Amino acid sequence: MSSTAPDPEPDLLPGRSGEPVDERYLVPALIRGLAVLQAFSRERQNLSLSELAAAIGVTRSAAYRLVYTLDHLGFLTHDPRSRSYALGPQVLRLGYGFLAGRDIVAVAMPFLEALRDRTGWSAHLGVLEGAEVLYLARAATRRAVASNVEVGSRLPAHATAMGRVLLSALDAPALARLYGGDAMRRFTATTPGSLAALSAQLAEDGARGYAISSASFEAGVAAVAAPVRDVTGRVVAAINISTVAGQAGEAELAGGLRAAVTEAAAALSAALGHVPGG
C-alpha cells in the first residue's frame, strides 16, 4: 500500500486578502493574462501589442500569445485597422455579474458602522423614491441623546441633507416634474421657497459633493450627507450622519464630520465598482 507524503511546509507570503499565499500554486501565465486586462483604463482604452508588452514587462511574442488567447475567449477585441486591442464583452459580463449580485445594504453596513464609530453619530443609507428619501439601513449611535430615523422611514427629499444629495444628481426636467406646478406646496418656511431656489441650492450641493442640514426639516437635528455611486458613476444612494443639533458647530460640520462622511461614501462607492474620474 502506497501513501502520499504531505507537502512540505510552504514558504508563505501575505496575499491581497491578508491570508498567506504559497507561491508554488500561483500560475504565472494567468497572472500575466490578468495584468493585460488591468493595463486598460478610461484613459487607455485602446492599446497596441507593443504597449501591452511594455505594460506587463514581457516580449512582444509572449504578449501576443496572451492577447490572442484573451481575444479568442472574448476578454479582448482586436481592431485590425488600428492594430490595437480593447476590453471585450466578457469583462463586462464578469463585472456586472459580480456587482449585480451585491446587496447594497449588506455592502453598506460595514461602512455605516465604521462611520458611526468614527463620528459617534447615527449613520444611514437612503435612496430616492419620487420626492422622498427612503431609509434603507441604519447604524445607530450608542449615545443616549440622538436623532431617531428608523429604517423604512420616508422624509421629504428637498428638506433633508441626504435628499438634497440625491436630488442634485437629477437633471432639470426630472427636478421640475417633482417640484414644478402644484408640487411647490411641498416647500416650507425652513426649505427653499421655489423650484428656482431649490435648483440653486442643489447646484451648490452637487458641486461640493456633499450637503449639510441643520434643523431645516426636523427641529434640533443636524446632518451631513454625501452621494454613493455605482460602477457607471451614477448616484444610486446616499449616506449621512445625523445627531441632535448643538452637539457640533458649523466648523465641525463642514470640517471633520464632512470629511468623514465623504470619505465613507467614496469607500462605499469603490466597493460598488466606482472609479473616481472614470
N, C-alpha and C positions, 0 to 999 in steps of 0.2 A: 504494500500500500504506500503510495507516494503522498507526500504532503508539500504544501506550498509555504515556503518561508515568508514571514511578513516582510513588507518593505522596510528598509532601514529608516530610522527617524529622519524625516526630511528637513532640509535647511529652509526654514520658513521666513517669509518676508511679509510685511504688512500690505494688505490689499486695499482697494478703494473703499470697501465696506468696513475696514478696520480688522477684518478677520485675517489670520495668517495665510499666505499663499505659498504653495510648493511650486517652484519654478519648473520642476520637471514635467508638470502636467500642462503647462502653458503651450499653446500652439502658435509658433512664430508666424506662420503664413496667415492664420486667422487674425492675429494682432495687426499684421501689415494691411490686410484687407480692410479691417475696421478703420485703420489710420487713413486709408484712402478716402473713405466716406467722411471722416472728420475733417479732412482738408478743405471741404467745401463750406462756404458761409454765404450770408447775404451779400457780402462784398465780393466774394469769389464764387460765383455760381457756375462758371464755365472754366475748366482748366485743361490745358494740353497734357499730353503724356509726359513731356519733359518737366512741366510744372508739378505734376503729381509725383514723379520720380524724385524730384528735389525735395518736395514737401515731406516725404516719408523716408528719405535717405537711402534709396535703392537705385540700381541701374535702370536704364530705360527698358531693357529686356525683362527684368524682373517685374517692373511696374506694368509692362504690357500684359504679362500673364495674369496679374491681379485684376486689371481693369477689364480684360477680355472675359474673365470668369464672372465678375460683377455685372458686366453688361449682359452676358448670357442669362443670368439669374434675374435681371430686371432691377438691380440696385443702382445701375448706372445706365445712362443713354449716351450714345455716341453720335456726334454730328460730323459726318464725313466732309462737309463743306468747310467748316472751320477747324476740323481736326481737333475738336475739343470734346470733353466729357461733362455731363451734368448728372445730378442725382436723379435716379429713376423712380417709378411709381411704387416699387416695393418698399422703399424707405418711408414713403408717406403712409403706406398701409401699416407698417410696423408702428410708426409713431402715433398715428391716430388710433390704432387699436389699443395701444398702451394707455393713452390719455383718456380714451372713451371709457375704459374700464375703471377709472379712478373716480370715486365718490368725493365730490368737492368738500363735503362736510368732514368725512374721515381724513382727508388730506389736510384740511384746515385746522382741525382740533389741536394738534401739537403746536402749531404756530400761535393759535389763540391762547393756549395755556402758557406758552413762553412769554407772550406779550403781557398777559395778566401778571405773571410773576415778576416781570421786569418793571412794570409801572405801578403795580398794586391796584389797578383799576379793572373793572369788568371789561372783557373783550368780546366782541360779537362779529358774526359773519352775516351779511344780508344780501339779498338780490332785489332787483327792481321788478315789480309786477304792477303794470299800469302806472298810476301816480302814487304808489305806495312802496315802502320798503318792507319786505318780508324777512323777518329774522330767522335764520336757519340754524344757527349754533351760538353757544354762549359759554365762555369760561368765566364763571362768577368770581368776583373779588372775595377775598377772605376777610375783608374789613367789615366791621359791624354796620357802618353807615355807607350806603351805596345806592346808585340808581338801579331801578328794577325793571328791566325789559326782558321778558321771557321769550324763549324760543316759540315761534308761531305768531308772535305779535306783528301787527301791521301798523306802521306810522306814516304820516304824510311825507312823501319824499322831499318836497321842497322845503320842509320845515326842520329837517334833520341833517346833520353833517354827512352821515352815510348816504342819505338820499341825494344830497347835492352832488356828491362824488359820482354817483350812478347817473344822475341826470346830465352831468357835464359831458358825458360820452355820447349823448344824443345829438342828432343834427337839428337844425332849426325847425323843419317841418314836423318832425316827431315831437318836439317840445311844444309846438303850437297846438298839435292835436290833443295834448294832455292838459294844456293850461290856457288855450285860447277861448274866446267867447264866454259861454256860461260857466266854464271851468274856473274862471277867475274868482268865483266865490270861495275857492279853497284858500285864498290868501287871507292872512290875519294881520293884526297890528304888529306882531313880532316877526313877520316874514316879509319878503319883497312884496310890494303892493300891486305889481303889474307884471305882465309877461316880459316887458322890456327890462324891468328891474331885475327879474329873476334871471333872464338871459345874461345880463351883465355880470351878475354875481357868479353864475355858472362858468362863464368865460374865465373869470379870475380863478375859480377853483380848479378848472381844468389846466390852466397854465401853471399853477403852483404844484399840482399833483396831490393835493390834499385839501380838506375842508375842516374848519374849526367852528364849533357852535357853542354858544354859552347862553343857556336859558331862552333860546329862540322858539322852542316849542313847549317843552316841559319846564316849568319854572324851577330854577335851582339845579338844573342839570347841565353839565359841560361835556363836550365830546370832541374827539379828533378822529377823522376818518381818511382812508386812502383807498384807491382802486386796486382790484385784483384782475390781472389779465391772463388770457389763455395763450396757447401756442401761436395763435394768429395775431395776437396783440389786442384783441377785442376785450373791453371791460366786461367781465362776466359776473362780478360780485364786488363787494367792498367789505373792509373790516374797519372796526372802530374800537376805541376805548371810551368809556363814559363813567362819570362819577358825579358826586354832588358838587355843584358849583361852589367855589370858595376854597376847595381843597387844593387848587392850583391857580396861580396867577396867569395873566396874559403872557408873560415872558416864558413861563414854563410850558404853557400850552403850545406856543409857537416854536419852542426850543427843543428841549429833551424829549418831551412827550410826542411832539410831531415827528421827531427823528425815529423814535421807537416804532411808531405806527407805520411810517413809510418804509422803514427797513423790513418790518414783518410782512407788509403787503408785497414788497419786492421778492422776498424769500418764498412766500406762498405762490406768487406768480411764476417764479422759476420752477417750483415743484410741479406746476401745471404745464410746463414746457415753454414759458415765455422767455425770450432772449431780448434784453434791453437793446433798443436801437435796431432790432430786427424787423 
